[in-house]
Amino acid sequence: MVVRYHEHRDWVPGHGADDGCLARCDGVSGGGGRRRAGLVTSSLRLARNTTVEACQALLEIEPLLVSESADLTTVVRRAARQPATRLIGVTDDDGLLVGVIPVTRAAECIVGRVAPEALLVDVADDASAVHFSHTVSDRTAADVMLLPATIVPSATIGEAFRVMHRLRLGGLYIVDQAGRPSGYLDLLELAVVYVRALEEAGQAASGDDAPPEAGHAGAVSGHTAPEVSGQPEAPPASDPGA
Amino acid sequence: MTVTVAAVVFLLTYAVIASDRVDKTLTALAGGLAMILLQVIDQHEGLAAVDFNVIFLLAGMMIMASILRRTGFFQWLAIRASKVADGQPFRLLIVLSLLSAGLSAVLDNVTTVVLLAPVTLSIASILGISPIPFLVSEILASNIGGTATLIGDPPNILIGSASGLSFDAFLVNMGPAAVVVLLVFLATVRPLFRSGLSVAPEAREAVLALDENEVIADRRLLRVSLLVIGATLLGFLVHGALGYEPATVALAGATVLLLLSRLEVESVLREIEWPTLFFFIGLFILVEGVVHAGIIDAVASRLFDLTGGDATVTTIGLLWLSGIASGIVDNIPYTATMIPIVQDLGRAGLPIEPLWWSLALGACLGGNATIIGASANVVVANLAGRSGHPITFRAFLPYGLLVVAESLVIATGYLVLRYLL
């Protein structure tokens, strides 16, 4: 199943439709609580509408591409040199993305060739037996790859998460209109944006009226890993690097 | 009118089950319910017809098998079998066939193949050869092994409950026949599976390098499971003397194992094969409909007339009829239908015990004839198909027919020599 999102969203941090909501909320007289609630909602909505393009390089995780005919030992060696990339892209001779391989799956296939009993313990039914058979017999990237799951740069990270969640993947390849990979979005990059949004929402809820757009825009436009801890007023947040 | 309605509902249900186009559990339940709703029997008679001795015996064994599965025991067995066979495919086929037959006698053949077939598939993939010869021989051996005991094959469970014959009566009367059939099967297995059983030296080395200790997931649970299942089997041997039904023994074993396993009860109960249990429930109500309508009496009377009331002709005729019919339709509904007929023949004055053994041998061994003849066959065929190694009806037929022919000839000799001379 090829999942591609071509729907274009013209949202730009600080200039989107949500700003209107924020302005309206600001205009409510005598409603400090409601205004704060509006700020919280806006902050979270802004985070969801961040584009893939804006957050794809937050953690500087590079795409990792291999050819269909690549031997799995080569695939794992290359993955070991680039451990931050959790999803390997498989391309054909024309450079089009034809599949993806979760790093864990590639590693599992190598384990299956050396110590199959480590995986035999999970064989309990036909599905697990079939999975085991593939694990010990698959040799190339084409044998083991899943169908490509991709997203376009203009899609929102909310959409990207839905694809990752449905396909149980830790990342997605960003492709151009022709289907050639142009970047990689890791689940952690997406989570970092949400962590920042939660912190801003926490600040807004506690009465600190710092404009959420500023912090948020900083997170998504700076293309550097945002600091997600060390702010005394922020509620406890999980460390995205964990 | 009632007779016509009952016959139509019964034949229609049978036809749909045989066609395999609708889920057989759903079909059996719908057929049973139709007997009630069309007033062939009233609801109290229908529900009273459900043999809870069969249901709880099956449920108890399923619970114990489900817990044993979690220990890695079957993976351990498969690796040990590979090593005993020295990684040689043909020897492995023989060892797995023996395992399949032995386990079927003490668990039941459906549970055995459900647990053994996936690991067989895995071992074959490590060896880099087709799993089909192994799976086919496991099917055939499991049906033969299951013939030996009361709990080994669903037809025997049905017969045991209806006849009141004990576990040890089955073992003593069916066991010898099953052993002889198994030995003859093993002697003929080499020409059957000669082709396609060679492996590359490195694949053989890979199998021999497997560490069976790695696959034991829970050693304590394994010890406890084997202990309780062993005690349950002892319980089956003495259930008649103690005055307990096999279902009581199986439920006691399951309860004790659940208690000692410390597993979450709900997660274990979720693994019970509920469709199988409801299939039986539907069948019991369905067959009660045809019994109540008088159809079974009429068929039994006709059979009695046909054989002239001769014990030998009736017993051997029943064996071959059962053997052939079980190859065409699932042997469970067949047996459920034949049980009241055998009871009627017994009431008509024929010695009933040889008839029970005849029905059991025919139904269990006849299930080997086709890929749809017994539940174990269907289970393995589905698994093989899903794993990309389909066992087609036509591909299985030569093996099945040959094994059933030799089985029925042996069973005929056994019945004549032991009961009819």
Interface residues (C-beta under 8 A of the other chain):
Chain A: A115 P116 E117 A118 L120 V121 V123 A124 D125 D126 A127 S128 A129 V130 F132 S133 V136 S137
Chain B: R69 G72 Q75 A78 I79 V114 A117 P118 V119 L121 S122 S125 I126 G128 A206 L210 D211 E212 E214 V215 A217 N382 L383 R386 S387 G388
